[in-house]
Amino acid sequence: MSSQSKAFFRPYVPLGLRRFECVSKAQDEHAEMLLFGTVGDEHDGFTDRQVASFLKANASAKKITIRVNSPGGSFAQGVAIYNMLKSSSATIHARVEGWAASAAAFVTMSADKVMMGFGSRIMIHRAWTIAVGDANSLESAATLLRASDEIQTSLYAMRSGLPSASIEKMLDDETWMSADQAISMKFAHAKFNDEGLVALAGTDSQILSSFRKIPSGVETMIKAQAGKRAIHVPL
């Protein structure tokens, strides 16, 4: 999770799907949007402005489903999107279709109900950034990161019911939760197993250097898919 937008890798997006898209409008009081790619990147992910526009266009929706497959990105954008979704009068359902990692995990916690797909993961870790400058600049960056971690700790403790000390340990460890683990720790509610689940693939070894504790099964999947090219559909 970075204080600035950072593209860790490019999740595979099936032909015909955009990284951010209003899949269905609220004609039947139910709207759906895709949150794929990097948090805070309008070209390779989704932004707070896009989500704000979606919510405005679907103000009559009584239920909104967000479909998530993201490695994270901008912490500030994640916080903004979380607050916008929490402020919506609609019931929010989240479907984790690949990864809800880093800032994307924060966004996912806005949902009233979180559903996990086959092989999906929720990952939380300490906020991080890239900073340059003198000692004052670096100390300011460290202060901002600590504040971001306090926000994360508060949210995840409130969501899960776990003590703050337990959440801080999870952040220290860069914790990857499978569907069953996320459900048992109350980060999610249930699993879904629809056909046509969006796969997390088409990436390269860059992701392996971005996170420290990728589960071995996920790492194997990434390496197996390394030769596949991501399909980009312009917004």
KENULUM-197809 format. One record per residue: x, y, z negated of N, C-alpha, C in turn; residue number from 1. Coordinates in steps of 0.1 Angstrom, whole numbers, always signed. Each point is the difference from the previous one (the first is absolute). Layout:
# residues N
+-------+-------+-------+-------+-------+-------+-------+-------+-------+-----+
:    nu :    nv :    nw :   cau :   cav :   caw :    cu :    cv :    cw : num :
+-------+-------+-------+-------+-------+-------+-------+-------+-------+-----+
:     X :     Y :     Z :     X :     Y :     Z :     X :     Y :     Z : NUM :
...
+-------+-------+-------+-------+-------+-------+-------+-------+-------+-----+
***
This chain:
# residues 235
+-------+-------+-------+-------+-------+-------+-------+-------+-------+-----+
:    nu :    nv :    nw :   cau :   cav :   caw :    cu :    cv :    cw : num :
+-------+-------+-------+-------+-------+-------+-------+-------+-------+-----+
:    +9 :   -12 :    +0 :    -9 :   +12 :    +0 :    +9 :   +12 :    +0 :   1 :
:    -2 :    +9 :    +9 :    +9 :   +11 :    +2 :    -8 :   +13 :    -2 :   2 :
:    +7 :   +11 :    -5 :    -7 :   +12 :    -1 :    -1 :    +7 :   +14 :   3 :
:    +6 :    -6 :   +10 :    -2 :    +4 :   +13 :    -4 :   -12 :    +9 :   4 :
:    -6 :    +3 :   +11 :    -5 :   -11 :    +9 :   +12 :    -7 :    +5 :   5 :
:    +0 :   -13 :    -1 :   +11 :    -8 :    +5 :    -5 :   -13 :    +6 :   6 :
:    +3 :    -2 :   +13 :    -4 :   -12 :    +6 :    +9 :   -12 :    -2 :   7 :
:    -4 :    -9 :    -9 :    +8 :   -12 :    -3 :    +1 :   -10 :   +11 :   8 :
:   -11 :    -2 :    +7 :    -1 :    -9 :   +11 :   -13 :    +2 :    +7 :   9 :
:    -2 :    -8 :   +11 :   -12 :    +2 :    +8 :    -8 :   -12 :    -1 :  10 :
:   -11 :    +0 :    -8 :    -9 :   -12 :    +0 :    -6 :    -3 :   +14 :  11 :
:    -2 :   -12 :    +3 :    -6 :    -4 :   +12 :   -15 :    +5 :    +0 :  12 :
:    -4 :    +6 :   +11 :   -13 :    +4 :    +2 :    -6 :    -6 :   +13 :  13 :
:   -10 :    -9 :    -1 :    -6 :    -6 :   +11 :    -4 :   +10 :   +11 :  14 :
:    +1 :    -3 :   +12 :    -5 :    +8 :   +11 :   -14 :    +4 :    -2 :  15 :
:    -3 :   +13 :    +1 :   -13 :    +5 :    -1 :    -3 :    +6 :   -14 :  16 :
:    +9 :    -1 :    -9 :    -1 :    +6 :   -13 :   +10 :   +12 :    -2 :  17 :
:    -4 :   +11 :    -5 :    +9 :   +11 :    -3 :    +4 :    -2 :   -14 :  18 :
:   +11 :    +7 :    -4 :    +5 :    +0 :   -14 :   -10 :    +7 :    -9 :  19 :
:    -6 :   +11 :    +4 :   -11 :    +5 :    -7 :   -12 :    +1 :    +9 :  20 :
:   -11 :    -5 :    -4 :   -11 :    +0 :    +9 :   -13 :    -1 :    -8 :  21 :
:   -10 :    +7 :    +4 :   -14 :    -1 :    -6 :    -6 :   -12 :    +8 :  22 :
:    -1 :   -11 :    -6 :    -5 :   -12 :    +7 :   -15 :    +1 :    +3 :  23 :
:    -7 :    +4 :   -10 :   -14 :    +2 :    +2 :    -5 :   +12 :    -8 :  24 :
:    -9 :    +7 :    +6 :    -6 :   +12 :    -7 :   -12 :    -4 :    -9 :  25 :
:    -4 :    +9 :    -8 :    -9 :    -3 :   -10 :   -15 :    +0 :    +5 :  26 :
:    -2 :    -6 :   +11 :   -14 :    -1 :    +5 :    -8 :    -9 :    -8 :  27 :
:    +6 :   -10 :    -6 :    -7 :   -10 :    -8 :    +4 :    +2 :   -15 :  28 :
:    +4 :   +12 :    -3 :    +4 :    +4 :   -14 :   +13 :    -7 :    -4 :  29 :
:    +7 :    -6 :   +10 :   +13 :    -7 :    -3 :   +10 :    +4 :   +10 :  30 :
:   +11 :    +6 :    -4 :   +11 :    +4 :    +9 :   +13 :    -8 :    -4 :  31 :
:    +9 :    -1 :   +10 :   +12 :    -8 :    -2 :   +11 :    +7 :    +7 :  32 :
:   +12 :    +0 :    -7 :   +12 :    +6 :    +7 :   +12 :    -9 :    -3 :  33 :
:    +9 :    +1 :   +10 :   +13 :    -7 :    -1 :   +10 :    +9 :    -6 :  34 :
:    +8 :    -5 :   -10 :   +11 :    +7 :    -5 :   +12 :    -9 :    +2 :  35 :
:    +6 :    +1 :   +12 :   +11 :    -8 :    +4 :   +12 :    +9 :    +2 :  36 :
:   +12 :    -6 :    -3 :   +13 :    +7 :    +2 :    +3 :    +9 :   -12 :  37 :
:    +8 :   +10 :    +3 :    +7 :    +8 :   -11 :    -9 :   +11 :    -6 :  38 :
:    -1 :    +1 :   -13 :    -8 :   +10 :    -6 :    +6 :   +14 :    +2 :  39 :
:    -7 :    +9 :    +6 :    +5 :   +13 :    +3 :    +6 :    +2 :   +13 :  40 :
:    -1 :    -9 :    +9 :    +6 :    +1 :   +14 :   -11 :    -1 :   +10 :  41 :
:    -4 :   +12 :    +6 :   -11 :    +0 :    +9 :    +3 :    -8 :   +13 :  42 :
:   +12 :    -2 :    +3 :    +4 :    -7 :   +13 :    +1 :   -15 :    -2 :  43 :
:    +4 :    -4 :   -12 :    +3 :   -14 :    -3 :    -7 :    -5 :   -12 :  44 :
:   -11 :    +6 :    -4 :    -7 :    -3 :   -12 :   -13 :    +8 :    -1 :  45 :
:    -2 :    +6 :   -12 :   -12 :    +7 :    -3 :    +3 :   +11 :   -10 :  46 :
:    -8 :   +11 :    +0 :    +3 :   +11 :    -8 :   -12 :    +4 :    -9 :  47 :
:    +2 :    +9 :    -9 :   -11 :    +5 :    -8 :   -10 :    +8 :    +8 :  48 :
:    +5 :    +7 :   +10 :    -9 :    +8 :    +9 :    -9 :    -9 :    +8 :  49 :
:    +5 :   -11 :    +5 :    -8 :    -9 :    +7 :   -11 :    -7 :    -9 :  50 :
:    +4 :    -3 :   -12 :   -10 :    -6 :    -9 :   -10 :   +11 :    -4 :  51 :
:    +4 :   +12 :    -2 :    -9 :   +11 :    -4 :   -10 :    +2 :   +12 :  52 :
:    +5 :    -1 :   +12 :    -9 :    +2 :   +12 :   -10 :   -12 :    +0 :  53 :
:    +5 :   -12 :    -2 :    -9 :   -12 :    +0 :   -11 :    +2 :   -10 :  54 :
:    +4 :    +4 :   -13 :   -10 :    +1 :   -10 :   -11 :   +11 :    +3 :  55 :
:    +5 :   +11 :    +6 :    -9 :   +10 :    +3 :   -10 :    -5 :   +11 :  56 :
:    +5 :    -7 :   +10 :    -8 :    -5 :   +11 :   -10 :   -11 :    -5 :  57 :
:    +3 :    -6 :   -11 :    -8 :   -11 :    -5 :    -5 :    +3 :   -14 :  58 :
:    -4 :   +12 :    -2 :    -5 :    +4 :   -13 :   -12 :    -7 :    -4 :  59 :
:    -8 :    -5 :    +9 :   -13 :    -7 :    -3 :    +2 :   -15 :    -4 :  60 :
:   +12 :    -5 :    +2 :    +3 :   -14 :    -3 :    -2 :    -3 :   -14 :  61 :
:    -7 :   -11 :    -3 :    -1 :    -5 :   -14 :   +11 :   -10 :    -3 :  62 :
:    +6 :    -6 :   +10 :   +11 :    -9 :    -2 :   +11 :    +2 :   +10 :  63 :
:   +12 :    +1 :    -4 :   +11 :    +1 :    +9 :   +10 :   -11 :    -2 :  64 :
:    +4 :    -7 :   +10 :   +10 :   -10 :    -1 :   +13 :    +5 :    +6 :  65 :
:   +11 :    -1 :    -8 :   +13 :    +3 :    +5 :    +8 :   -13 :    +2 :  66 :
:    +5 :    -1 :   +12 :    +8 :   -12 :    +3 :   +15 :    +4 :    +0 :  67 :
:    +8 :    -6 :    -9 :   +13 :    +5 :    -3 :   +11 :   -10 :    +5 :  68 :
:   +10 :    +5 :    +7 :   +12 :    -8 :    +4 :   +11 :   +11 :    +1 :  69 :
:    +7 :    +2 :   -11 :    +9 :   +11 :    -1 :   +12 :    -2 :    -9 :  70 :
:   +12 :    +3 :    +4 :   +12 :    -1 :    -9 :    +2 :   +12 :    -9 :  71 :
:    -9 :    +9 :    +0 :    +1 :   +12 :    -8 :    +5 :   +12 :    +8 :  72 :
:    +5 :   +10 :    -8 :    +5 :   +12 :    +7 :    +0 :   +12 :   -10 :  73 :
:    -7 :   +10 :    +3 :    +0 :   +13 :    -8 :    -8 :    -2 :   -13 :  74 :
:    +6 :    +2 :   -11 :    -7 :    -1 :   -13 :   -11 :   +11 :    -1 :  75 :
:    +4 :   +12 :    +4 :    -9 :   +11 :    -1 :   -13 :    -2 :    +8 :  76 :
:    +2 :    -5 :   +12 :   -11 :    -4 :    +9 :    -8 :   -11 :    -6 :  77 :
:    +6 :   -10 :    -6 :    -7 :   -11 :    -6 :    -9 :    +5 :   -11 :  78 :
:    +5 :    +9 :    -8 :    -8 :    +6 :   -11 :   -12 :    +8 :    +5 :  79 :
:    +3 :    +8 :   +11 :   -11 :    +7 :    +6 :   -11 :    -9 :    +5 :  80 :
:    +4 :   -10 :    +7 :   -10 :    -9 :    +6 :    -8 :    -8 :   -11 :  81 :
:    +8 :    -4 :   -10 :    -7 :    -6 :   -12 :   -11 :    +9 :    -5 :  82 :
:    +4 :   +12 :    -3 :   -10 :    +9 :    -6 :   -12 :    +3 :    +9 :  83 :
:    +3 :    +1 :   +13 :   -11 :    +3 :    +9 :   -10 :   -12 :    +0 :  84 :
:    +5 :   -12 :    +0 :    -8 :   -12 :    +1 :    -8 :    -2 :   -14 :  85 :
:    +7 :    +3 :   -11 :    -6 :    -1 :   -13 :   -11 :   +11 :    -1 :  86 :
:    +1 :   +11 :    +6 :   -10 :   +11 :    +0 :   -12 :    -3 :    +9 :  87 :
:    +1 :    -9 :    +9 :   -11 :    -3 :    +9 :   -12 :    -5 :    -8 :  88 :
:   -12 :    +3 :    +5 :   -12 :    -5 :    -6 :    -3 :   -14 :    +4 :  89 :
:    +8 :    -5 :   +10 :    -2 :   -14 :    +5 :    +7 :   -10 :    -9 :  90 :
:    -5 :   -12 :    +1 :    +7 :   -11 :    -6 :   +11 :    -4 :    +9 :  91 :
:   +12 :    -1 :    -6 :   +12 :    -3 :    +8 :    +4 :   -14 :    -1 :  92 :
:    +1 :    -8 :   +11 :    +5 :   -13 :    +0 :   +14 :    +0 :    +7 :  93 :
:   +10 :    -7 :    -5 :   +13 :    -1 :    +7 :    +2 :   -15 :    +4 :  94 :
:    +5 :    -2 :   +12 :    +4 :   -13 :    +4 :   +15 :    +1 :    +4 :  95 :
:    +8 :    -7 :    -8 :   +14 :    +0 :    +2 :    +3 :   -11 :   +10 :  96 :
:    +3 :    +4 :   +13 :    +1 :   -10 :   +11 :   +14 :    -4 :    +3 :  97 :
:   +10 :    +7 :    -7 :   +14 :    -4 :    +2 :    +7 :    +4 :   -13 :  98 :
:    +6 :   +13 :    +0 :    +6 :    +5 :   -12 :    -7 :   +13 :    -4 :  99 :
:    -2 :    +1 :   -13 :    -3 :   +13 :    -7 :   +12 :    +2 :    -9 : 100 :
:   +11 :    +6 :    +6 :   +12 :    +1 :    -7 :    +3 :   +15 :    -4 : 101 :
:    +7 :    +2 :   -11 :    +4 :   +13 :    -4 :   -11 :   +10 :    +0 : 102 :
:    +1 :   +11 :    +8 :   -11 :   +10 :    -1 :   -13 :    -5 :    +5 : 103 :
:    +0 :   -10 :    +9 :   -12 :    -7 :    +4 :    -7 :    -7 :   -11 : 104 :
:    +7 :    -5 :    -9 :    -6 :    -7 :   -12 :    -8 :   +11 :    -8 : 105 :
:    +6 :   +11 :    -1 :    -6 :   +11 :    -7 :   -14 :    +4 :    +6 : 106 :
:    +1 :    +1 :   +13 :   -13 :    +3 :    +8 :   -10 :   -11 :    -2 : 107 :
:    +4 :   -12 :    +0 :    -9 :   -12 :    -1 :    -7 :    +0 :   -14 : 108 :
:    +6 :    +5 :   -10 :    -6 :    +1 :   -13 :   -12 :    +9 :    -1 : 109 :
:    -2 :    +8 :   +10 :   -12 :    +9 :    +0 :   -13 :    -8 :    +2 : 110 :
:    +1 :   -12 :    +5 :   -12 :    -8 :    +3 :    -7 :    -5 :   -12 : 111 :
:   -13 :    -1 :    +1 :    -8 :    -6 :   -10 :    +1 :   -15 :    -1 : 112 :
:    +3 :    -5 :   +12 :    +3 :   -15 :    +1 :   +11 :    -2 :   +10 : 113 :
:   +10 :    -8 :    -4 :   +12 :    -3 :    +8 :    -1 :   -15 :    +4 : 114 :
:    +0 :    -3 :   +13 :    +0 :   -13 :    +5 :   +14 :    -3 :    +6 : 115 :
:    +5 :   -12 :    -2 :   +13 :    -4 :    +5 :    -1 :   -10 :   +11 : 116 :
:    +7 :    +2 :   +11 :    +0 :   -10 :   +11 :   +10 :   -11 :    -2 : 117 :
:    -1 :   -10 :    +9 :   +10 :   -11 :    -1 :   +14 :    +5 :    +3 : 118 :
:    +9 :    -3 :    -9 :   +14 :    +4 :    +1 :    +3 :   +15 :    -3 : 119 :
:   -10 :    +7 :    -4 :    +1 :   +14 :    -3 :    +8 :    +3 :   -13 : 120 :
:    +5 :   +12 :    -1 :    +8 :    +3 :   -12 :    -3 :   +15 :    -5 : 121 :
:    +0 :    +2 :   -13 :    +1 :   +13 :    -6 :   +14 :    +2 :    -6 : 122 :
:    +7 :   +10 :    +3 :   +13 :    +2 :    -6 :    +0 :   +14 :    -7 : 123 :
:    +6 :    +0 :   -12 :    +2 :   +13 :    -7 :   +15 :    +1 :    -4 : 124 :
:    +5 :   +12 :    +0 :   +14 :    +2 :    -4 :    +3 :   +14 :    -4 : 125 :
:   +12 :    +3 :    -5 :    +3 :   +14 :    -3 :    +0 :    +9 :   +12 : 126 :
:    -4 :   +12 :    -2 :    +1 :   +10 :   +11 :   +14 :    +2 :    +4 : 127 :
:    +3 :    +2 :   +13 :   +14 :    +3 :    +4 :    -1 :   +10 :   +11 : 128 :
:   +12 :    +6 :    +2 :    +1 :   +11 :   +11 :   +14 :    +0 :    +5 : 129 :
:    +2 :    +9 :    +9 :   +14 :    +3 :    +5 :    +2 :   +15 :    -3 : 130 :
:   +10 :    +3 :    -7 :    +3 :   +14 :    -4 :   +14 :    +3 :    +2 : 131 :
:    +3 :   +13 :    +4 :   +13 :    +5 :    +2 :    +1 :   +14 :    -7 : 132 :
:   +11 :    +4 :    -3 :    +2 :   +13 :    -6 :    +8 :    +0 :   -13 : 133 :
:    +0 :   +11 :    -7 :    +8 :    +1 :   -12 :    -6 :    -7 :   -12 : 134 :
:    +6 :    +1 :   -11 :    -5 :    -7 :   -12 :   -14 :    +4 :    -4 : 135 :
:    -3 :   +13 :    +1 :   -13 :    +5 :    -3 :   -11 :    -6 :    +9 : 136 :
:    +3 :    -1 :   +13 :    -9 :    -6 :   +10 :    -2 :   -14 :    -3 : 137 :
:   +10 :    -8 :    -3 :    -1 :   -14 :    -3 :    -8 :    -2 :   -13 : 138 :
:    +3 :    +8 :   -10 :    -8 :    -1 :   -13 :   -15 :    +3 :    +2 : 139 :
:    -3 :   +10 :    +9 :   -14 :    +3 :    +3 :    -6 :   -12 :    +7 : 140 :
:    +7 :    -7 :    +9 :    -5 :   -11 :    +7 :    -3 :   -12 :   -10 : 141 :
:    +9 :    -2 :   -10 :    -2 :   -10 :   -10 :   -12 :    +3 :    -9 : 142 :
:    -2 :   +13 :    -3 :   -11 :    +4 :    -8 :   -13 :    -3 :    +7 : 143 :
:    +0 :    +3 :   +13 :   -12 :    -3 :    +8 :    -3 :   -15 :    +1 : 144 :
:   +10 :    -8 :    +2 :    -2 :   -15 :    +0 :    -5 :    -5 :   -13 : 145 :
:    +5 :    +5 :   -11 :    -5 :    -5 :   -13 :   -15 :    +4 :    -2 : 146 :
:    -3 :   +12 :    +4 :   -14 :    +4 :    -1 :    -9 :    -9 :    +9 : 147 :
:    +5 :    -3 :   +12 :    -8 :    -9 :    +8 :    -2 :   -14 :    -6 : 148 :
:   +11 :    -5 :    -7 :    -1 :   -13 :    -7 :   -10 :    +1 :   -12 : 149 :
:    -1 :   +12 :    -6 :   -10 :    +1 :   -11 :   -14 :    +0 :    +5 : 150 :
:    -2 :    +6 :   +12 :   -13 :    -1 :    +6 :    -4 :   -14 :    +4 : 151 :
:   +10 :    -7 :    +6 :    -3 :   -14 :    +4 :    -3 :    -9 :   -13 : 152 :
:    +8 :    +2 :   -10 :    -2 :    -8 :   -12 :   -14 :    +2 :    -6 : 153 :
:    -4 :   +13 :    +0 :   -13 :    +3 :    -6 :   -11 :    -6 :    +9 : 154 :
:    +1 :    +1 :   +13 :   -11 :    -6 :    +8 :    -1 :   -15 :    -1 : 155 :
:   +12 :    -7 :    +1 :    +0 :   -14 :    +1 :    -4 :    -6 :   -14 : 156 :
:    +4 :    +7 :   -11 :    -4 :    -5 :   -13 :   -15 :    +2 :    -2 : 157 :
:    -6 :   +11 :    +5 :   -14 :    +2 :    -1 :    -8 :   -10 :    +9 : 158 :
:    +6 :    -3 :   +12 :    -7 :   -10 :    +9 :    +0 :   -14 :    -6 : 159 :
:   +12 :    -4 :    -5 :    +2 :   -14 :    -4 :    -4 :    -3 :   -14 : 160 :
:    +1 :   +10 :    -8 :    -2 :    -2 :   -15 :   +13 :    -4 :    -7 : 161 :
:   +11 :    -1 :    +8 :   +13 :    -4 :    -6 :    +6 :   +11 :    -7 : 162 :
:    +8 :    -3 :   -10 :    +7 :   +11 :    -7 :   +10 :    +8 :    +9 : 163 :
:    +2 :   +12 :    -3 :    +9 :    +8 :    +8 :   +14 :    -6 :    +1 : 164 :
:    +5 :    -6 :   -10 :   +13 :    -6 :    +0 :    +1 :   -11 :   +10 : 165 :
:   -11 :    -8 :    +1 :    -1 :   -11 :   +10 :    +1 :    +5 :   +14 : 166 :
:    -8 :   +11 :    +2 :    +0 :    +6 :   +14 :   +14 :    +6 :    +3 : 167 :
:    +7 :    +6 :   -10 :   +13 :    +5 :    +3 :   +10 :   -11 :    +3 : 168 :
:    -2 :   -11 :    -6 :    +9 :   -12 :    +3 :    -3 :    -5 :   +14 : 169 :
:   -13 :    +0 :    +4 :    -3 :    -4 :   +14 :    +6 :   +10 :   +10 : 170 :
:    +0 :   +13 :    -3 :    +6 :   +10 :    +9 :   +15 :    -3 :    +1 : 171 :
:    +6 :    -2 :   -11 :   +15 :    -3 :    -1 :    +3 :   -12 :    +9 : 172 :
:    -8 :   -10 :    +0 :    +3 :   -13 :    +6 :    -4 :    +0 :   +15 : 173 :
:    -7 :   +11 :    +5 :    -6 :    +0 :   +13 :    -8 :   -12 :    +2 : 174 :
:   -12 :    +0 :    -5 :    -9 :   -11 :    -2 :    -9 :    -2 :   +13 : 175 :
:    +2 :   -12 :    +6 :    -9 :    -4 :   +11 :   -10 :   -10 :    -5 : 176 :
:   -13 :    +4 :    +2 :   -11 :    -9 :    -5 :    -7 :    -7 :   +11 : 177 :
:    -1 :   -13 :    +0 :    -8 :    -7 :    +9 :   -15 :    +3 :    -3 : 178 :
:    -9 :    -5 :    +8 :   -14 :    +2 :    -3 :    -4 :    -5 :   -14 : 179 :
:    +4 :   -13 :    -3 :    -3 :    -5 :   -13 :    +6 :    +8 :   -11 : 180 :
:   +12 :    +4 :    +1 :    +7 :    +8 :   -10 :    -7 :   +13 :    -2 : 181 :
:    -3 :    +7 :   +11 :    -7 :   +13 :    -1 :   -13 :    -1 :    -6 : 182 :
:    -7 :   -11 :    +3 :   -14 :    -2 :    -7 :    +2 :    -3 :   -15 : 183 :
:   +10 :    -8 :    -3 :    +1 :    -4 :   -14 :    +5 :   +12 :    -9 : 184 :
:    +7 :    +9 :    +7 :    +4 :   +12 :    -8 :    -9 :   +12 :    +2 : 185 :
:   -11 :    -2 :    +7 :   -11 :    +9 :    +1 :    +4 :   +12 :    +9 : 186 :
:    +9 :    -2 :   +10 :    +3 :   +10 :   +10 :   -10 :    -3 :   +12 : 187 :
:    -6 :   -11 :    +0 :   -10 :    -4 :   +11 :   -11 :    -8 :    -7 : 188 :
:   -10 :    -2 :    +8 :   -12 :    -6 :    -5 :    -3 :   -14 :    +5 : 189 :
:    +3 :    -2 :   +13 :    -3 :   -13 :    +7 :    +8 :    -1 :   +13 : 190 :
:    -2 :   -12 :    +6 :    +7 :    -2 :   +13 :   -10 :    -1 :   +11 : 191 :
:    +4 :    +3 :   +12 :    -8 :    -3 :   +12 :    +8 :    -8 :    +9 : 192 :
:    -6 :    -7 :   +10 :    +7 :    -9 :    +9 :    -6 :    +1 :   +13 : 193 :
:    -1 :   +12 :    +6 :    -7 :    +1 :   +13 :   +10 :    -4 :   +11 : 194 :
:    -6 :    -5 :   +11 :    +8 :    -3 :   +12 :    +4 :   +14 :    +6 : 195 :
:   +11 :    +0 :    +7 :    +4 :   +12 :    +6 :    +7 :   +10 :    -9 : 196 :
:    +5 :    -5 :   -11 :    +7 :    +8 :   -10 :   +12 :    +7 :    +7 : 197 :
:    +1 :   +13 :    -3 :   +12 :    +7 :    +6 :   +13 :    -6 :    -5 : 198 :
:    +9 :    -4 :    +8 :   +12 :    -6 :    -5 :   +11 :   +11 :    -2 : 199 :
:    +8 :    -2 :   -10 :   +11 :    +9 :    -3 :   +12 :    -6 :    +8 : 200 :
:    +4 :    +5 :   +11 :   +10 :    -6 :    +8 :    +6 :   +11 :    +9 : 201 :
:    +9 :    -4 :    +9 :    +5 :   +10 :   +10 :   +10 :   +10 :    -7 : 202 :
:    +7 :    -4 :   -10 :    +9 :    +9 :    -6 :   +14 :    -5 :    +2 : 203 :
:   +10 :    +7 :    -6 :   +14 :    -4 :    +1 :    +6 :    +0 :   -13 : 204 :
:   +14 :    -2 :    +0 :    +7 :    -2 :   -13 :    +1 :   +13 :    -8 : 205 :
:    -5 :   +11 :    +5 :    +1 :   +13 :    -8 :    -8 :    -1 :   -12 : 206 :
:   -11 :    -7 :    +0 :    -9 :    -2 :   -12 :    +8 :    -7 :   -11 : 207 :
:    +9 :    -9 :    +4 :    +7 :    -8 :   -11 :    +9 :    +9 :    -8 : 208 :
:    +4 :   +12 :    +6 :    +9 :    +9 :    -8 :    -8 :   +11 :    -7 : 209 :
:   -13 :    +0 :    +3 :    -8 :   +11 :    -7 :    -5 :    -5 :   -13 : 210 :
:    -3 :   -13 :    -2 :    -5 :    -5 :   -12 :   +10 :   -10 :    -6 : 211 :
:    +0 :    -2 :   -13 :   +10 :    -8 :    -7 :    -4 :   -14 :    -2 : 212 :
:   -13 :    -3 :    -2 :    -5 :   -13 :    -5 :   -11 :    -5 :    +9 : 213 :
:    +2 :    +0 :   +13 :   -11 :    -6 :    +9 :    -1 :   -15 :    -3 : 214 :
:   -12 :    -5 :    -3 :    -2 :   -14 :    -2 :    +6 :    -8 :   +12 : 215 :
:    +6 :   -12 :    -4 :    +6 :    -8 :   +11 :    -9 :    -4 :   +11 : 216 :
:   -13 :    -3 :    -3 :    -9 :    -3 :   +11 :    -3 :   +11 :    +9 : 217 :
:    -1 :   +12 :    -5 :    -2 :   +12 :    +8 :   +13 :    +3 :    +8 : 218 :
:   +11 :    -1 :    -6 :   +13 :    +2 :    +7 :    +1 :   -10 :   +12 : 219 :
:    -3 :   -12 :    -2 :    +0 :   -10 :   +11 :    -9 :    +4 :   +11 : 220 :
:   -12 :    +5 :    -3 :   -10 :    +4 :   +10 :    +6 :   +12 :    +8 : 221 :
:    +6 :    +9 :    -7 :    +6 :   +12 :    +7 :   +11 :    -4 :   +10 : 222 :
:    +9 :    -9 :    -5 :   +10 :    -5 :    +9 :    -5 :    -7 :   +12 : 223 :
:   -10 :    -8 :    -3 :    -6 :    -8 :   +11 :    -7 :    +9 :   +11 : 224 :
:    -5 :   +11 :    -5 :    -6 :    +9 :   +10 :    +9 :   +11 :    +5 : 225 :
:   +13 :    +0 :    -4 :    +9 :   +11 :    +4 :    +1 :    +3 :   +15 : 226 :
:    -2 :   -11 :    +8 :    +1 :    +2 :   +14 :   -12 :    +6 :    +7 : 227 :
:   -11 :    +1 :    -8 :   -13 :    +5 :    +6 :    +0 :   +15 :    +0 : 228 :
:    -5 :    +6 :   +11 :    +0 :   +15 :    +1 :   -13 :    +5 :    -5 : 229 :
:    +1 :   +11 :    -8 :   -12 :    +6 :    -5 :    -8 :    +7 :   +11 : 230 :
:   -13 :    -1 :    +0 :    -9 :    +6 :   +10 :    -4 :   +13 :    -5 : 231 :
:    +3 :   +11 :    +7 :    -4 :   +13 :    -4 :   -12 :    +5 :    +8 : 232 :
:   -10 :    +4 :    -7 :   -12 :    +6 :    +7 :    +0 :   +14 :    -4 : 233 :
:    +1 :   +10 :    +9 :    +0 :   +14 :    -4 :   -12 :    +4 :    -7 : 234 :
:    +1 :    +9 :    -9 :   -12 :    +6 :    -7 :    -7 :   +10 :    +9 : 235 :
+-------+-------+-------+-------+-------+-------+-------+-------+-------+-----+
***
